[in-house]
Amino acid sequence: MKVLYEDNHLLVVEKPVNVPMQKDASEDEDFLSMAKAYVKEKYHKPGDVYLGLVHRLDRPVGGVCVFARTSKAASRLSDQIRTHVFKKEYLAVVENEDLPDSGHLEDLLYKDSKTNMVRIDPKGKPAILDYTVIKRKGGLALLKIQLQTGRSHQIRVQFSSRRHPLWGDQRYNPNASPGQQIALWSHAIEFNHPTSGEPLRFTSKTDRYPFDI
């Protein structure tokens, strides 16, 4: 458990890749349970430990995320997400490096619950992001992405639909080879402390291949 920050209200941690955020049909160990076990052991908590899951990362994606340690903190962080006070920043490597130096993407995304696939569809919900190209090399581009909304698979679908699929994305990149790790990382989150109101920013850097293109 790589802990970036903790107090009586928050637990900010770095999620490993290929670990589900919460229990799913795979029955693999999930990150929420791992975090609860960490809190229970460190603080000698009897009985069940409360941790509020206020935002999610896709199973293959690693990086910084925050859990709420009280229901009040969970409610206030959820309000910040809803009002766009809570900021999320990602690093991603996309294929086909010939995209503009920066951009603003807006789409309507619809999730098919039967297939767990997301697509652009008029009956979908608004999905908005901004990006900046950090580096280009060998047909790939490293991007810094600011999410304005937090739709499921948003970054993956918005770029793949524009012929810039994420490197190693097993779901939305037909060129991905079996076993490749998706090049998407939760780099930073910003929000106000749920009780003090202090502005907070936490980063999780990665130098893992293929981010260092």
N, C-alpha and C positions, 0 to 999 in steps of 0.2 A: 504494500500500500504506500504509494508515494504521495505524501501529504504536503500540500503547498501552504495551507493555512487552516487553523481551526480555533474556534472559541466556543462559548456556550450556545451560540446560535447557528454557526456555519461549520461545514466541513468541505474544504476545497481540495480536490485530489486530481491525480492524473490517471485517467482510465487507460488500461492496457488495450491493445488492439484485439479484435476477435473475441471479446467477452460481451455477452448481452448485458444491457443496463439493468434489466429485471428478469425474473423467471419467464421462460417461454417454453414452447413445446419441446425444445431440444433437451430440457432438463439439465443443461450444462450449468456450472456454477456461475452465478450472476454477480455483477458489480455491486448492486445494492446490498445483497446479502454479505458480500465481502466487507463492505464499509460498515455495516451494522456489527459484524463480528469484531472489527477493529475497535469501534467505540466501546463495545461491551467489555472487551478485554482490557483496554487502556484505562477505562474509568470504573471498572469493576461494577458494571451495571447489573442489577438483578432483573430477571424476567426479560421481556421483550424490549428492544431498543427502538426508539422512534427516529426515523430519518425520512424526510420528505423529498421525493423525487420531483424536482421543479422543472427540469429540462432533460432532454435525452440526446444521446449520441448513437448513431447506427452501430450495430454490432461490430463491423469491421473497422470502425473509426476509433482512434485513440486521441488522448489529449485532455485538456483541463475541463473539469465540470464541478458543479457545486451541489451539495445536499444541504437541506435545512434540518437543523437539529431540534427545532420546535415547530409546532403547528402554526404559531404566529409568524415565525420567520418564513415558513413555506408560503403562507398566504400573501405576505408582503412581497416576496420575491416573484410569486406568480403574477401579482399586480404589476410589477415592474416589467415583466415579460410582455404582458398584455398591452401596456402603455408605451412599449419600446424604449424604456429607460435602460433595461438590461441589454447590453451589447455583446454580440458574439463575432469573433474573428477567426477565420480558418486559413490554413495553408493548403494548397492543392496543386497537383501537377496534372495538366491536361495535354492531350495529344493535339497535333496540328497547331504549331506555334504561331500561325498567321492570324492572330486575333488582335484587335486594337489594344493600345497600351493601357487603356482603362475603359470601363463600361458600366452600364446600369441595365440590369435585366429584370423584366417584369413578365410574368406568365400567370395563367390559371392552371393549377395543378390538381389532379384528381387521383385519389388512391383507390385501387381496386382491392377490396378487402379479401377477395377470394385468392388472388394471385400475389398479394402484397407488392404489387408493382404500381408505380406512379407514372402518370402521363399528363401531357398538356391537353386540357379539355375545357370547352366553354362552361361546363357545369362544375368546374373545380374552384378552388379557393386561391386568392391572390398570393403570389410568391414573388418577393422582391429581394434583390441583392445588388451590391456594387463590388467591383473588383479592380485590382491594379496588377499589372504584370511586373514581377520582380526580376525575372531572368528568362531568357530563351536559349535553348540549346538542343541541337540534334532532333528537331521536330517536336520538342516538348516545351512547355512554358510553365514556370512556377508562378502561382498567383497568390495574392493576399486578398481574401474575400471578407466583406462585411455583410452579414445577414441582416436584412430589415424585417424579415418574417422567418418563422421557424417551421416550415412545412417538412413533412416526412420526405426524405431523399431529395430535398430541394436542390442542393448544389449539384448533385449527380445528374439529375434530370435536366435542369436548365442548361448545363453545358453540353451534355450528350445530344440534346435536341438541336444544338447549333453546330454539330460536327466537331465538338471539342470534348470528347468523353474523358473522364478521369482515368489516368494510368492505373491499370490493374483492377478496375471496377468489374467484378465478376457478373454483376447484374445488368449494367447499362452500357458496357463497352464490349462489343462483339470481338474486338481485337485482343482482349485480355487473355493471357495464358493461364491455365489451371495452376493454382498455387500462388499467383501473384497477389501481393498485398496492395489494397487500394491506397493511392497517394492522396489521402485527405486527413487532415490533422486539426483538432480543435486547439488553436494557438493561443487565444486570449478570451477572457470574459471580463466585462465591466458591469458593475451595478452599485447601488448604494446599500450600505449596511442596513439590515432590516430593523435595527433598533436605534443606532446612533445616527444613521443617515450619512455617514462618512463615505465618500466616493472610493471605491475599491477597484483595482485592476490586477488580474493574475494571468501570468503567461506560462505556457508549457512549450518549450522549444524542442525541435527535433532536428537532428542531423542525419537521420536514417535515410538510406537509399529508398526511393528515388528522389527525395526532396532536395538533395544536394546535386542538382543536375549540372 
